């Protein structure tokens, strides 16, 4: 690909004597990147380019730090989260570095972007113990494949895509583990001529650490064993069919369940947060919780879930004080 792009650049310079625009470099970068990343990752990159970066910088033959800083301010003003904007900047920098490396643009210069100071503390949403018990009691007395999915998430911390991709063969009642080996998601088809065309994709999980075995609790094992004797192992758990349900459809089912139980709205990902929080509250060691969740590193787990309460702080200060006596 490097030879192709350099040949293209040479011919381009002969005829125009000017560098390529960001939009053209981005197209060449996409064609190259497609060979190395997962389809879902490629689709995400293409979406960022089409919806944000190309409209802002597509016609630019050079991009200044001031332009990028203004881009960030504009996106913040429109209500986009810092993480979303930072993900865009990652793609922007990859394209710029690709252009410089292949002689399609000026040498890459590091872009130093500043975000306004954020003094707010974001809190993860979790179920209270009482609300969690109510949901678990309901799904065990109202048996269905969809309800089993809710119970599975509360007992294992599965992501919704991992749950939707789960087949009965992934529930190993002999060893008592849930084997997480794939995820399901709806992705855009970036090279499609049809506008906004999407497709369901079953792929490997989010990262290498996401491939994991999660032990089942005795209660979960007791719930699954009778089904395992009669189901087709290749069928998806949530549908008990050869065809899966997709995350958006299952989220809607979950929302209806919360309304039925007259519980406050909570994002589906809150079930995963609740599992992790209950593990931490039970004094499980942080490394084990991190592995169960499939986090890439333990710092993600610590930053999300380990927040000492007032009683823990008091004990810490008292310990320090005793050491000085």
Secondary structure by P-SEA (a helix, b strand, c coil): caaaaaaaaaaaaacccccccaaaaaaaaaaaacccccaaaaaaaaaaaaccccccccccccccaaaaaaaaaaaaaacccaaaaaaaaaaaaaaaaaaaaacccccccbbbbbcccccbbbbbbbbcaaaaaaaaaaaaaaccaaaaaaaaaaaccccaaaaaaccccccccccbbbbbcbbbbbbbcccccccbbbbbbbcccccccccbbbbbcaaaaaacccccccccccccccccccccccaaaaaaaaaaaaaaacccccccaaaaaaaaaaaaaacccaaaaaaaaccccaaaaaaccccccaaaaaaaaaaaaaaac
